[in-house]
Amino acid sequence: MTAGASTNRSRRFVASVLISWVGVLVAIGLAYLTSKISAGLAVVFGVVSIFLIALGEFFLTYQPLLRYKERQLTTFFTNHLRMIENDIESVAAGDVTLRANIMRPTSDGWFEDPSFKIAYTHTEDEYEDEELTLEFESGQGCVGNVYREAEQKVAISPDHVEAWDSGWNTTEQHDRVTSHLNTIIGTPIYRPTDTDQSEPIAVLIVDSEQHFEDFVNLDEETSLSKIEFKETAVAERAVEHARDLGILL
């Protein structure tokens, strides 16, 4: 769930709880004014009632709504991400095969830094189980660097210019689980209303087992170290799709 959508739903949840509590508050107030209960007891009844109402609203209304929205997004992105894969493959210079997924920031607590793992894919069958649960912190791996620096990043395997070595702050587990990949393109996703664009709401990841040189046209006198990755057709197309995803998420 994106930060904006989460905030809006949280506001609606709080509003529904407060609306439900108004009637209880009026009843407690009348009971107090008519001296049927003491001030202390009225406060206790008020606190208990708002807790029970909030609990009921959360489990009966808010939580099912979140699950329903999540199922809708999962179903939609199953097809949309396949379209993205086909489109980026079509603009690549060579005959390449790639995967596209969306990674979103999540946190275990209110004050915890966000971590990233795959939220949506075209099909989970293309991924190993450990890939689907692998988490990256901010500044860690391609996705973590995209999030921290709020810009597109291209990571290519050790056979070429730079690898996901110490500069990408990856762990041994990250390197092992992603060892079959030779190209990763990470692109930040923003909401259309995000004028600051310093904190992406998610990251579009395009990865492939093929080397990045298969994605671009290189003549005999040009090496990968001499080109601007962000100006390649596949990277620019990824930016276009990330912009569209910001509207959808």
N, C-alpha and C positions, 0 to 999 in steps of 0.2 A: 504494500500500500504506500503511496506517495505521501510526503509530508502534508501537502495541501489537502488531499482527499481525507487523510486521517484527521486533520484539524477540523474540517467541515463536519465530518461525521461525529467527532467528539463533541462539537458544539451542539449538534442536533440531539445527541444523547443527553447532555447536561440540561438542555431546554426541556426535553420530554420528562426528565426526572423532576425538574422544578415545577412544571405544569401539574404533574401528578401529585406533587407534594402540597400544592396550594390548598386543595380541599382538606387535606389532613391538618394543615396549619390552622385553617379557619376553625375547624372542629375543636382543636386543642385550645385555641384562643378563646372560643366561646365557653368552653368548659372551665377555663381559668377565670374568666370574667364573672361567671356565675358562681364562682367559689366552689365548684365541684371537685377541682383538683388544685394542688398547691403549685407555686411557681417552679419549684424544683422538679416536681413530677411532670409538669408541662414541658420543661426542657428535656427531660429524659425521654418522654414520649416523642418529642420532636426529632431528637437525634436518632432514636431507634427507627422511627417511621421513614425518615429520609434514607437511612442505610438499607432498610428492607426494600423500599421502592427502587433505589438505584440498583440493588442486586437483582431484583426481578426484571427491570428494564434491560439490564446488561445480558442476562442469560436468555430472556424470552424474545427480545427485539434486536438489540445491538449486535450481539455475537452472531446470530443467524444471518443478519444482513451482511456482515463482513464476510462470512463464509460464502454466501450467495454471490457477492461481488467478486470475490476471488475466483470462484468457479467460472464466472462470466469472462474474466480477464484471461484465465488459463485457456479456455476454449477459443477465444479470439486470437490469442497470440500463437496458438498451435498452427494456424493457417498464415498469420501475418509474418511470422518469422521465416516460414518457408519461402514466402514471396521475397523477403529481404535476401535470403540466401541465393535464390535464383537470379535476382537482379544484380547483386554484386558479382556473382560468377560470370554474368553476361558481359560486364564491363572490364573484367580482368583480361590482360593481354594473352595469357595462355589458357589452356584447358585445366581449370582448377576445380576442386571440390572443397567446400567450406561449411562451417556451422555458424549459426547465429544464436545468441542467447541474450537475455537481459539480466543483469545483476543489480540488486537493490541493496541499499544500506539498511541494516537492521541493528538493533541494540538490545542487550539482555536486561538493561536497566535504564533508569532516567538519566544517570550521569555517566554511562558507559560510552566509550567511543564506538562509532559504527563499524561493523564488519560486513563483508560482502560475500554472498554466495549466489549461485544461479537461482533465479526466481522463475523464469519462463524460458522454455525451449520449444523448438518445432516438434521434436520428439525426444524423449529421454532415452530411447533405444540407442541413440548415437553416442551416448556418454557412459563411461564407467560409473559404477555406484559411488566410488570415492570422489569423482569429479563433481557429482551433484551435491555432495555435502561439504566439499572443500571450502574453507573460509579464508578471506584475505582481509587484513586490517588496512586502515588508511595508510597510504605510502608503501604498500606491500604488493608486489606483482604489478602487472599491467593495469588491472582494474583499480588497485589502491593508489597508484600514481596518477591515474586519470582523475580520480576523485580529489586527491590532495592538491593537485596542480590545476584542476579544472580545465584541462585541455586534452585533445586527442593524443594518444600514444600508440606507437607501433613497436612491438617487440618481436625480434627475429632470433632464430636459433644460433647456437655457438659457432656454427659453420660459417657464419657471415659476420656482419659488422659488430654488433653488440648482442649479448645474450641476456637472458634473465638470470644474471649472475648476482654478485653482491650489490651491484647498483640498483637492482630491483627489490632488494631486501626480502627475498624469498627464503623459505625454510627448506630443509631436505625433503619434507613431505610434498611441498609445492613442486619442487623440481622433479621428484619422482612421478607424481600424478600427471604432470603436464609434459613429461619427457617425450611423448609422441608428437607433440605439436612443434611446428617450425615457424609459424606465423600467428601473431595475435594483434588484432587492431582493436583498441579500446576507444570508444567515443562517448563523451559526456552527454547526458540527456537532461534537458531543462524544460520547465513549464514555459509556455509562451509569455506568461506574465513575469518571468524572472529576468528583470532588467539588469540585475547585478551579475548573475551567472558566475558566482564564485563557489557555489555548492550544488553540484548535480543531484538530481533526485534519483538517478539511476545511471547505469553505464551499459551501452550496447557493446557487446563483445562479438567480434567475428574472428574465428580461428580456423586453422587448417594444418594438416600434416605436411603440406607442400611448402617449399621455400618461397620467400617473398619475391624472389627473382622471377618466379612463374607468374606473378600477378602484374608485372610491369614490363614494358618494352625497354630493353637495354641493348645498345649497340656494342661493338667490340671494344670501343674506347671508353665506355662508361661503366662504372661499377656502382654497386648499391650505396657505397659510402659517398658518392658524389651527387646523389639525387635527394630531393626533399620529399620524404615519405608522405607528408600531409598533402602534397600537391598531386599525388597519383590519383588516377581515376577511381580506384577502389576506396581510397581513404575519403575522397570528396563525396562519393556516393554514400558512404557510411554516415557522414555528417548529415546528409539530406534525410536519411532514414531516421537518424537520432532526433532530428528536429520534428519529424512527424510523430515519433513515439512520445515526445513531450506533450503533444496534444492529447494522445490517447490514454496516457497513464494518469 
